[in-house]
Amino acid sequence: MKQTTEAAVLPFKVLELVGLISEKKRLSFEDALYYLYNSKLYHDLDNPSLKLWYCSGLQLFDYLEEEKAAARMLRISRNEALFVISCIEQYRLRGNLSSADVLTMFCELGVDKFLTANFEVLHSQSMEYIQHEIDLFIKKHR
């Protein structure tokens, strides 16, 4: 039985990518495997016409992150995106912080996911109430 180049190289590329994912995303080995195996990139690695095995691990990681970012953008509605942006801006103004710092904190602590997951309940509340809920969430997750 003749093995294809893709099949021979795939385990090494997966190992390299999982290492990068684990390091850069601070995920366990198992979580990093899951992150990669549930991507279009993983399936494309086995496609001989794409010749992705020629790419470096860092290039492949960048492709993977672009794919995941695009998928995240598709899962959030325009109204949810506007809601999260409004919350970031209000939090920034209230705390006299930079929007980049607020965004980083929201992403690291999962505030952005909390806001989108609870959009239906929160978006109809006052901004004071929403900011209070954000403060409680941050306090709980620090």
Backbone as CSV, one residue per row, in Angstrom:
resi,resn,N_x,N_y,N_z,CA_x,CA_y,CA_z,C_x,C_y,C_z
1,MET,0.839,-1.173,0.000,0.000,0.000,0.000,0.888,1.242,0.000
2,LYS,0.697,2.099,-0.998,1.509,3.304,-1.144,0.885,4.457,-0.349
3,GLN,1.705,5.115,0.447,1.224,6.226,1.255,1.470,7.532,0.498
4,THR,0.487,8.439,0.531,0.640,9.728,-0.129,1.540,10.636,0.702
5,THR,2.058,11.654,0.052,2.892,12.631,0.752,2.108,13.296,1.874
6,GLU,0.863,13.641,1.572,0.024,14.296,2.587,-0.138,13.422,3.825
7,ALA,-0.428,12.149,3.599,-0.636,11.225,4.714,0.639,11.037,5.530
8,ALA,1.788,11.071,4.856,3.060,10.900,5.554,3.435,12.139,6.365
9,VAL,3.112,13.314,5.838,3.510,14.571,6.479,2.477,15.041,7.507
10,LEU,1.232,14.637,7.323,0.142,15.121,8.171,0.404,14.996,9.675
11,PRO,0.846,13.857,10.189,1.079,13.778,11.650,2.106,14.797,12.150
12,PHE,3.121,15.078,11.349,4.147,16.036,11.765,3.604,17.464,11.760
13,LYS,2.789,17.780,10.757,2.171,19.110,10.703,1.171,19.275,11.844
14,VAL,0.409,18.233,12.115,-0.555,18.291,13.214,0.186,18.487,14.542
15,LEU,1.256,17.764,14.745,2.036,17.901,15.972,2.560,19.332,16.126
16,GLU,3.104,19.870,15.046,3.628,21.239,15.087,2.508,22.240,15.374
17,LEU,1.390,22.083,14.691,0.262,22.995,14.889,-0.323,22.893,16.293
18,VAL,-0.471,21.689,16.787,-1.015,21.509,18.133,-0.093,22.161,19.162
19,GLY,1.198,22.046,18.960,2.148,22.713,19.854,1.976,24.221,19.829
20,LEU,1.829,24.786,18.637,1.629,26.232,18.509,0.297,26.670,19.115
21,ILE,-0.731,25.903,18.837,-2.059,26.228,19.379,-2.017,26.181,20.905
22,SER,-1.432,25.137,21.430,-1.346,24.971,22.875,-0.590,26.134,23.509
23,GLU,0.515,26.513,22.883,1.350,27.595,23.419,0.667,28.955,23.276
24,LYS,0.219,29.264,22.086,-0.314,30.595,21.815,-1.712,30.821,22.388
25,LYS,-2.518,29.776,22.443,-3.878,29.907,22.955,-3.983,29.446,24.406
26,ARG,-2.859,28.936,24.934,-2.804,28.429,26.310,-3.854,27.350,26.555
27,LEU,-3.862,26.377,25.642,-4.795,25.266,25.739,-4.045,23.994,26.093
28,SER,-4.738,23.075,26.691,-4.150,21.762,26.954,-3.952,21.049,25.622
29,PHE,-3.181,19.976,25.648,-2.934,19.191,24.435,-4.254,18.720,23.826
30,GLU,-5.136,18.183,24.644,-6.411,17.673,24.154,-7.276,18.780,23.560
31,ASP,-7.315,19.927,24.233,-8.104,21.044,23.731,-7.523,21.589,22.434
32,ALA,-6.197,21.615,22.342,-5.549,22.071,21.116,-5.850,21.121,19.958
33,LEU,-5.848,19.816,20.233,-6.220,18.836,19.201,-7.651,19.077,18.735
34,TYR,-8.547,19.260,19.662,-9.944,19.505,19.338,-10.086,20.782,18.504
35,TYR,-9.363,21.823,18.891,-9.387,23.113,18.195,-8.970,22.935,16.734
36,LEU,-7.932,22.148,16.508,-7.448,21.913,15.149,-8.354,20.959,14.383
37,TYR,-8.712,19.836,14.998,-9.493,18.816,14.296,-10.882,19.308,13.882
38,ASN,-11.382,20.344,14.540,-12.679,20.902,14.179,-12.525,22.135,13.293
39,SER,-11.584,22.071,12.384,-11.351,23.202,11.486,-11.331,22.735,10.036
40,LYS,-11.611,23.663,9.165,-11.512,23.394,7.735,-10.047,23.191,7.361
41,LEU,-9.148,23.934,8.013,-7.724,23.817,7.720,-7.241,22.384,7.871
42,TYR,-7.670,21.713,8.925,-7.246,20.330,9.134,-7.625,19.462,7.934
43,HIS,-8.828,19.620,7.455,-9.269,18.832,6.305,-8.513,19.234,5.035
44,ASP,-8.178,20.525,4.939,-7.427,20.991,3.776,-5.984,20.482,3.770
45,LEU,-5.446,20.163,4.941,-4.074,19.644,5.011,-3.938,18.336,4.233
46,ASP,-5.017,17.608,4.120,-5.001,16.312,3.441,-5.343,16.421,1.945
47,ASN,-5.540,17.641,1.470,-5.901,17.860,0.073,-4.623,18.053,-0.755
48,PRO,-4.307,17.109,-1.648,-3.049,17.196,-2.404,-2.962,18.418,-3.307
49,SER,-4.067,18.911,-3.798,-4.004,20.057,-4.707,-3.649,21.357,-3.982
50,LEU,-3.889,21.435,-2.682,-3.570,22.652,-1.925,-2.107,22.714,-1.487
51,LYS,-1.481,21.573,-1.351,-0.059,21.477,-0.970,0.279,22.302,0.290
52,LEU,-0.593,22.229,1.262,-0.382,22.989,2.494,0.791,22.476,3.320
53,TRP,1.256,21.274,3.048,2.381,20.749,3.816,3.661,21.548,3.573
54,TYR,3.662,22.407,2.523,4.823,23.266,2.265,4.843,24.495,3.165
55,CYS,3.738,24.806,3.779,3.647,25.981,4.646,4.304,25.699,5.997
56,SER,4.829,26.747,6.584,5.402,26.601,7.923,4.271,26.447,8.937
57,GLY,4.634,25.979,10.104,3.651,25.847,11.174,3.017,27.181,11.528
58,LEU,3.838,28.244,11.538,3.305,29.570,11.863,2.326,30.061,10.797
59,GLN,2.632,29.793,9.526,1.699,30.163,8.463,0.382,29.412,8.633
60,LEU,0.473,28.134,8.905,-0.732,27.329,9.090,-1.522,27.810,10.301
61,PHE,-0.813,28.172,11.366,-1.484,28.692,12.554,-2.226,29.985,12.202
62,ASP,-1.587,30.864,11.435,-2.240,32.106,11.018,-3.487,31.826,10.183
63,TYR,-3.400,30.853,9.256,-4.570,30.464,8.462,-5.693,29.965,9.366
64,LEU,-5.307,29.172,10.356,-6.290,28.617,11.283,-6.972,29.734,12.071
65,GLU,-6.206,30.696,12.544,-6.774,31.799,13.313,-7.686,32.668,12.452
66,GLU,-7.313,32.859,11.182,-8.181,33.602,10.268,-9.503,32.859,10.077
67,GLU,-9.418,31.557,9.920,-10.625,30.736,9.766,-11.511,30.846,10.997
68,LYS,-10.902,30.710,12.180,-11.680,30.758,13.425,-12.293,32.145,13.632
69,ALA,-11.547,33.208,13.296,-12.069,34.569,13.446,-13.247,34.793,12.503
70,ALA,-13.134,34.315,11.287,-14.231,34.450,10.328,-15.460,33.687,10.813
71,ALA,-15.248,32.520,11.375,-16.365,31.719,11.893,-17.040,32.434,13.060
72,ARG,-16.242,33.061,13.923,-16.815,33.797,15.057,-17.654,34.972,14.566
73,MET,-17.171,35.658,13.533,-17.907,36.805,13.010,-19.238,36.368,12.403
74,LEU,-19.285,35.179,11.832,-20.521,34.691,11.241,-21.545,34.302,12.298
75,ARG,-21.081,33.952,13.470,-21.987,33.491,14.524,-22.617,34.637,15.303
76,ILE,-22.146,35.827,15.115,-22.665,36.950,15.883,-23.452,37.866,14.936
77,SER,-24.631,38.222,15.357,-25.462,39.084,14.518,-24.950,40.528,14.579
78,ARG,-25.437,41.317,13.676,-25.053,42.730,13.643,-25.494,43.416,14.930
79,ASN,-26.689,43.096,15.410,-27.181,43.693,16.649,-26.337,43.279,17.852
80,GLU,-25.931,42.016,17.889,-25.069,41.554,18.987,-23.712,42.240,18.918
81,ALA,-23.181,42.385,17.712,-21.883,43.057,17.549,-21.976,44.506,18.018
82,LEU,-23.036,45.193,17.619,-23.230,46.580,18.046,-23.389,46.665,19.559
83,PHE,-24.066,45.713,20.144,-24.250,45.667,21.597,-22.910,45.510,22.310
84,VAL,-22.083,44.571,21.859,-20.766,44.355,22.477,-19.903,45.601,22.323
85,ILE,-19.920,46.200,21.146,-19.133,47.418,20.909,-19.604,48.538,21.827
86,SER,-20.901,48.693,21.978,-21.442,49.725,22.879,-21.003,49.481,24.319
87,CYS,-21.017,48.233,24.729,-20.581,47.893,26.095,-19.099,48.211,26.286
88,ILE,-18.294,47.892,25.277,-16.859,48.203,25.352,-16.663,49.709,25.471
89,GLU,-17.359,50.469,24.640,-17.217,51.926,24.660,-17.681,52.527,25.986
90,GLN,-18.796,52.047,26.500,-19.289,52.556,27.781,-18.329,52.208,28.925
91,TYR,-17.809,50.987,28.905,-16.858,50.559,29.937,-15.586,51.396,29.853
92,ARG,-15.150,51.654,28.630,-13.945,52.467,28.401,-14.145,53.869,28.953
93,LEU,-15.265,54.478,28.624,-15.522,55.847,29.077,-15.651,55.920,30.600
94,ARG,-16.359,54.971,31.164,-16.578,54.950,32.611,-15.272,54.777,33.373
95,GLY,-14.389,53.932,32.849,-13.135,53.655,33.546,-11.950,54.463,33.065
96,ASN,-12.189,55.370,32.100,-11.119,56.173,31.510,-9.973,55.277,31.033
97,LEU,-10.348,54.244,30.282,-9.397,53.257,29.774,-9.331,53.355,28.252
98,SER,-8.349,52.681,27.675,-8.290,52.619,26.217,-9.206,51.497,25.737
99,SER,-9.764,51.663,24.558,-10.644,50.627,24.018,-9.883,49.326,23.789
100,ALA,-8.598,49.429,23.424,-7.785,48.222,23.218,-7.630,47.448,24.527
101,ASP,-7.421,48.165,25.629,-7.286,47.510,26.931,-8.597,46.843,27.352
102,VAL,-9.702,47.523,27.105,-11.008,46.959,27.467,-11.291,45.724,26.618
103,LEU,-11.028,45.814,25.327,-11.255,44.666,24.444,-10.404,43.475,24.877
104,THR,-9.145,43.719,25.170,-8.258,42.643,25.625,-8.801,41.992,26.887
105,MET,-9.197,42.817,27.841,-9.736,42.287,29.098,-11.032,41.509,28.842
106,PHE,-11.919,42.060,28.025,-13.188,41.387,27.734,-12.934,40.024,27.091
107,CYS,-12.002,39.967,26.149,-11.719,38.698,25.468,-11.047,37.696,26.399
108,GLU,-10.080,38.151,27.187,-9.369,37.246,28.092,-10.285,36.668,29.163
109,LEU,-11.197,37.469,29.667,-12.079,37.020,30.738,-13.378,36.404,30.217
110,GLY,-13.641,36.551,28.928,-14.855,35.992,28.351,-16.072,36.887,28.464
111,VAL,-15.853,38.171,28.744,-16.970,39.107,28.862,-17.710,39.217,27.530
112,ASP,-16.967,39.218,26.439,-17.596,39.311,25.124,-18.548,38.139,24.885
113,LYS,-18.136,36.956,25.271,-18.985,35.766,25.117,-20.194,35.841,26.064
114,PHE,-19.968,36.335,27.271,-21.051,36.527,28.227,-22.104,37.483,27.662
115,LEU,-21.639,38.568,27.053,-22.564,39.559,26.502,-23.368,38.998,25.334
116,THR,-22.717,38.260,24.448,-23.452,37.704,23.304,-24.372,36.566,23.740
117,ALA,-23.924,35.770,24.703,-24.758,34.661,25.184,-26.016,35.171,25.892
118,ASN,-25.906,36.337,26.498,-27.027,36.899,27.250,-27.629,38.134,26.575
119,PHE,-27.375,38.254,25.297,-27.842,39.413,24.534,-29.340,39.639,24.683
120,GLU,-30.127,38.590,24.517,-31.587,38.724,24.553,-32.081,39.330,25.866
121,VAL,-31.426,38.989,26.962,-31.839,39.502,28.264,-31.253,40.891,28.505
122,LEU,-29.980,41.072,28.176,-29.283,42.297,28.543,-29.581,43.502,27.659
123,HIS,-29.765,43.302,26.371,-29.837,44.461,25.471,-31.026,45.377,25.746
124,SER,-32.006,44.877,26.430,-33.178,45.709,26.733,-33.060,46.409,28.096
125,GLN,-31.959,46.200,28.780,-31.745,46.805,30.095,-31.019,48.137,29.963
126,SER,-30.962,48.884,31.042,-30.239,50.161,31.036,-28.740,49.891,30.984
127,MET,-27.996,50.853,30.482,-26.546,50.694,30.401,-25.943,50.580,31.799
128,GLU,-26.524,51.239,32.777,-26.029,51.132,34.158,-26.155,49.687,34.660
129,TYR,-27.302,49.089,34.375,-27.518,47.698,34.769,-26.526,46.780,34.053
130,ILE,-26.360,46.986,32.765,-25.442,46.153,31.976,-24.017,46.295,32.508
131,GLN,-23.587,47.527,32.793,-22.237,47.747,33.318,-22.078,47.081,34.691
132,HIS,-23.115,47.109,35.492,-23.080,46.418,36.786,-22.903,44.907,36.586
133,GLU,-23.642,44.335,35.635,-23.520,42.909,35.335,-22.112,42.577,34.822
134,ILE,-21.554,43.451,33.999,-20.185,43.249,33.509,-19.208,43.268,34.671
135,ASP,-19.369,44.234,35.580,-18.493,44.315,36.757,-18.570,43.040,37.593
136,LEU,-19.773,42.535,37.806,-19.934,41.294,38.571,-19.263,40.120,37.861
137,PHE,-19.441,40.049,36.563,-18.828,38.973,35.783,-17.301,39.040,35.875
138,ILE,-16.757,40.231,35.717,-15.292,40.403,35.788,-14.782,40.037,37.174
139,LYS,-15.468,40.494,38.203,-15.063,40.192,39.573,-15.043,38.676,39.814
140,LYS,-16.044,37.994,39.288,-16.154,36.544,39.465,-15.071,35.789,38.693
141,HIS,-14.635,36.309,37.565,-13.703,35.577,36.688,-12.249,36.056,36.766
142,ARG,-11.941,36.933,37.670,-10.540,37.347,37.848,-9.839,36.448,38.796
